[in-house]
Amino acid sequence: MDKFFICESTEVEEGGKGFRFPVLAGGDEATGFVVRYDGAAHAYLNRCAHVPVELDWTPGEFFEGSGLYIMCATHGAIYVPETGHCTGGPCRGGRLRKIALTEEDGKIFWTPDDYLQVSTKTS
């Protein structure tokens, strides 16, 4: 399957600022995001498991203050960065939709699946 460039590895800060990228989710324009936690990059559909709203406080700001959890800016749901599982808040037990990614040669790429496809829209 084809893979698509998201960003340079250096553009995603450990426990800090993430990177948004356009996707089609079930045929609708949406965004995905990539964050770095414990040295690894993780990507998800930018949609809360509680209510389908984008998670970031401002573009690229996905982590709560400690840098240990992804937090929904709207209702405060808390997600584990490595798995996307919700451990607190209104969607407890839910999870974010994972996006397959690879990191190689200082670049981060994602791979579409049956639900998440490439958008023609630019960031």
N, C-alpha and C positions, 0 to 999 in steps of 0.2 A: 504494500500500500504506500502511496505517496506521503511524504512528510513536508510540512510547511514551516518556514522560518517565522519565529515569534520575535526574538530579540537577541542581542548579545548577552552572554552570561553575566557580564559585569553590570547590566542594567537592572538586575534583580538583587536587592540587598537582603542579607541574612536577617530574618525577623523584622524586616522593615518594608520599604516601598516595593510593591510588586509592579507587574507590567500587564496592561490590558491589551486584548487583541480581538478583532471582529470574527464572529462565527455565525453560522446559521444553525439555530436550534429548532429542529422540527420544522424547518422551512422559514422560520421567523428570524429577523436580524436580532442578534444578541452580542454579548461580549464574553470572552473567556478571560481568565487571568492566570498568571504564573507568579508564585511566591517562592522564596527560598527559606528552608527551615532545616536546621541540623545538617547543613552542608548540601542538601539535595533540593532540586527544583520540583515543585508540585503544581499541577495545573487543574483548574476547575471551571465549570460554567459559572459565570457571575450571576447567580440566581439563588436566593435564600431558599432553604428547604421548607420554611414556614409559609412565606408568601413570596411569589416570584418577583422580588425586587432585587436590584443590584446591591451587593454587599458593601462596597467601598464607601468610606467617609467622604473622601475627595478622590479623584482619579488616582488609582494605584495604592491607596491607603487601606489595606485589608486587615492588618493586625491591630489588636487592642494594645494598650499602653506598655505592657510587659514584653511584647514581641513573641509571646508563647502560643497565642491562639488567634485564629481568624475570627473576626466578630462582625456580625451584621449591623450596619449603622442604623437601620430602621427599628428593629425590635430587640437587639442585643443578644441574638443567638450566638453561641460560642462553638467553634469548630476546631477539631484537631487538624493541624496543617498536613500531617503525613497521610491521613486517611479520609479527611473530609467529614468524619462522623460528628454529629452535633452532640455535645456533652452537657449543654445547659441552655436554658431559654425556651421559647415557645415551640421549638421543633425538636426537642430532646429525643434522641433515638433516630432522627432522620439523618440524611447525609447530603453533601454536595455531589453533583455529578462530575466525576473524574474525567479529565481529558488526558489521553495518552501522550506522553512527551518523551523526547530524548534530548540529551545534552552532549554535544561533541564538538571538539575543536573550538571551544569558547562561544558556541552558539546554541540556542534552545529552539527546538522544532516540535510541532504537534502533528498528530496523525488523526484524520477524520474517522468517524465510525458511521453506523447506520443512522444515528440521530443528529450528530454534530458534523456539519459540513463546512466547506470553505465559503466565506462571504466575499462578494466582490467589493464590498464597502471597505474603505481604508480607516485606520484608527483615527 
